[in-house]
Amino acid sequence: AFGVLDQMKNMLRDEFQDKKAKGGSGEINIERWHFAIQAHADCVMIASRIFIENDINSKCAPAAQLRDLEDFISTHSSTIAGLIETGNPSSGANEAEIQHRLEKAYFCSLTSELILAKELGGFGDLSDALMSAETSEKIFKRMKRRSEDSSRNLQHLFPSPKQEHYDALIQCWGECLQNRYSTAASNLVMKKLNVFPHDKASDILFQMENYISDTKQIDGAISANVVWAWSQLIYWPAIYKNESYLYSPMAAEKMLKRTMDQYELGRIYFQNNTSATKMYNFVLRSYSKMHKGGKTAMERSLALLDDMKQRYDQSG
């Protein structure tokens, strides 16, 4: 697939340069440019699913393939824009499909290392998980920046992050809080971070809420992933040591209730009916694992169950 892609790009480049050398405009049918971009996006998706750790510097690695795709689009975007502006008869190509492929390519690049790690039982340690999250964050920021800098008629070539991209990044940072990574050594690493992973996840959620159109509902499953991240703080002394012993479950509960309030206002929907139940389970499980303050934890758990029942009854 990568070899065929290289041949396609070389043919387009040679034809473009040959036409210009003969005094022409170098114009090539816009559908061929779009087809090359679609093929390149598909290669990014392929690379993200066959990624092998020791091939990280290979040109077949998803990060390298995505960079090549971005460079290809940036190099030829003005040519494509010209074809669109001049009313090229082929400019009615399915731009929505191209945009969808590119959005998928970014999503696969954001999640490639996380998916591989989960298949192998997790990252080697917290440092590896943090490095992967930072890599995904760079990809996300690059996608957002390229979209903001693009012209309106080329938005399908420079798509902006969608809810699934925000959610992917939230999951990458949330992974860093897995209990299996918490050791004496990793807590020293965690302690030195300028921003903790759960704060990163919350910030990404808030950014998404501000960025997504007010007319569009947000999937509550994304908020559930943030609630889960906060519920994991009980495993990280570096985070909770200087806080109240109920810091983690109370913070997770606050995020849960904020989500449910937004659901009642119609700003959030639950595509999967279990997402809301999972949030309550995350918080209740967090309370159940408290080693002190048992009476307070029990009282707050009972109150949370009452809140859950009350919201259910009010929902009709």
N, C-alpha and C positions, 0 to 999 in steps of 0.2 A: 504494500500500500504506500509506504514512504517513497519507494523507488518510482512508482507510477506518478506520485505527486510531484517529485522533482522533475520528471520528464515533462509533465504538463506545464509547470512554471517556466521551465527553460524554453519550451516551444512558444509560450505567450511572449516571453521576453524577447526572443530572437525575432519573432514576427513583428512585434511592436517596433523594435529598433530598425529592422529592415525597411519597414514602411516609412519611417521617419527619414532614413538615409536616402530614400528615393524621392524625397521632397514632399511626402504626404504628411498627414496629421498623425499617423500612427494609429488611427482609429481601428479598434477591434470590437466586434459585436459585444455588447454589454453582457449578454447571456453567458458568453465564454468567461468573462471576468467573474461573474457571479458563480458560475459552475466551479471555477478554480477555488474560490473562497469557500464554497460549500465542501469541496473535497478536502481542503486543508483543515477545516473545522472537524470533519469526520476523523481525520488522522489524529487530531488532538484527543478526541474521545477514545480512539483505539489505544493510543499511547497511555492514557490515564488508567486503562484497565489491564495493560500488560506490563506496567511499570515494575522493574526489578531494581532493588535498592542499589546494587553496585553499578547500575547503569545511569546514575543520577546525572552524570556529566555527558551522557550520550546525546546525540542529536535526536534520538528517538524518545528521550525522556519527555514527559508531558510539558514541563516548564519550557524546554527548548523548542518544542513544537508550537506552543502557544506564542512564544516570542517571534518565531518565524512567521506565524500567521499575522500577528500584529504588524510586523515590519512589512509584509506583503501588502496588507491593506493600506498602511500609511503611505507606502511608495506609490500606489496606484489610485489612491482615493480621488485625487484631483482629476485624473483621466476619467474615472467613473462618473464623477460629479459633472464633468463637461458633457458626457453622453446623456446624462439625465436632463441637464439644462437645455440642451439643444433639441430635446424631444426625439431622441433616437427611437426608431420604431420598435426596438426590442427592449426599451426601458421599462416595459410593463411586466418584466420578470417578477417572479414571486418573491418580493422583498421580505414579506413576513416570514417565509420559510428560511431565508438566509439569516434573518435576525434570530429566529428560533435556534438554528444550528450554532450560531456564534454564542448565544446565551448558554446553550448546552455545553459548548466547548469550555467556556469559563467555569461553569459549574463543575465539570469533570476535573478540571485542573485544580480547583479549590479543594476538592474532596479526595483526590487520588491517593495521597499519602495516608490520610486518615482511614480510608477503606482498606488499603493494604495492611496497615497496622492492626486493624480489627481482625482481619483474616488470620494474622499471625499471633493473635492474642494480646496485642497492645504494642506500644512503642517500647524501646529498650529501657528508657527511664524518663523522668520529667524533662530533662534537658532536650531529649529528642522530640518529645511532644511539643515543647515550647518552640523549638526550631521549626517544626512543621506548621504550627499555628502562625508564626511570624511570616513564613513563606506564603501561606494562603492569604494573609492580610495584605502583603505586598501586591499579590495578584488582584485582589479585590479593589485596592486603592487605585491600581493602574487602570482597571476597567472603568471605574467611576470617573477618573480624571480624563481618560480618552473620550468618554461620552460627553462630559461637560465642555470639552474643547472642540467638539465636532460641530459641523454645520447641520442645519435642520434636515436638508435633503439627503444627508448621509447617516441618519440616525440608525438605519438598519445595519450599517457596517460598524457602528460604534455604540452598541446597545448599553443602556444603563443597567446597574444591578437591579434585579428583581427580588421578590421576597425569598425565593429559594437560595439566592446568593448570600443574602444576609444570614439566613438560617444556617447555611453551610459554614460560614465563618464563626457563628456562635457555637456550633458543634465542635469546631476545631479548637476553640479556646476552652470549651467545657471539658473536652477530653483530658486536658492538663490537670483536672481536679479529680481524676479517677483515684479511688482508694489505693489501687495497686502501685501507684507511683509514689505514695507517701512513705518516705524513709527519713531517717535522721539527716542524711546527706541532702536529700531533695528538699527538705524543709529549710535548710540553709540557703539553697538556691531560690526557693520561693520567697523567702524573707527579703532577698535583695532586689526583688522586682519592683520597678517603679509603679506599675499598675498590675494588680492581681487579675488572674484569668476571669473570675466571676464578675469583676468590675468591667473588664473588656466586653464580656458577653452582654451585660446590661447596657453599656454605652452603645453597642451595635444595635440592640433592640430599639433604643430611644432614637438613634439616628434614622433607623428604618421608619419609625412612626412619623418622624418629621419629613422624611423624603418621599414616602409613598403618598399618593394623592388622597386627599380627604374623602373623596368619593369611593375609595376602594377599601374594602374590609381586609383586615390582617388575619392570617391563619393563626389561631390560638396555640397550635402545636409549637410555634416558634417561641412564644412566651413560656410554654411548658419546658422547653429546653433550658431556658434561663433559670426557671425555678429549680430545675434539677441541679444546675451548676451551683446555685446558692445552698442547696441542701447537702452538698458534698463537703462543705467547709468544716464539718465536724471531724473530718479525717486529717485536717491540716493545722497543727498547732501553730505554725508560723503565721497563720491568718487569725485564728480565734484566740490566741494566747492573751492578748491585751484587751480582749472584749469580754462582754458578759457571757456567762456560760450558755445562755440561750440565744446568743447572737445569730448563729447560723439558722436554726429553725424559724426564729421570729422574722428574720430578714426574708427568708423564703416564703413565709406566710404572707408577709406584706406584699411581695411581688405577686403571689397567687391572687390575693384579694383585689389588687389593682387590675389584674387580668380579667377577673370575673366581673368587676365593675364595668370595664370597657365592653365586655360581652353583652351586658344588660343594656348598655347604651347603643349597641349595634355597631360598634367600631371593630369588633373582633368576631370571627366565626370559628366554629370547630368543624373542620372537614372530617375529622375522625372523632366519633363520640367518646372515645376512651381518653382523649387528651386531657379533658378537664378532670376526670377521675384520677388520672396519673399524677396530676399536680398535687391533689390532696394526698395521694399515697406518698409522694416524695416528702411532703412536709410532716405527715404523721409518722413516717418511718424515721425521719430525722429527730423528732421529739422522743421517740421510743428508744433511741440510742444514747440519750443523755445519761451521763454517769452520776450526775448530781442534780439537785433541784427536782427530784422525781415528782413531788406533789404538784409543783407549778407546771411541769411538763405535762402531767396527766390532765390538769385543769384546762390548759390551753388546747390539748388534743380534743377533749370533750367539747370545748367551745367551738373548735374548728369543725367537728362533726355536726354540731348544731347549725353552723353557718352553711355547711354543705346541704343539709336537709332543708333548711329554710329557702335557699336559692332554688333547690329542686322543686319545692312546693310552689314557689312563686312563678316558676317557669310555665306552670299549667300542664 
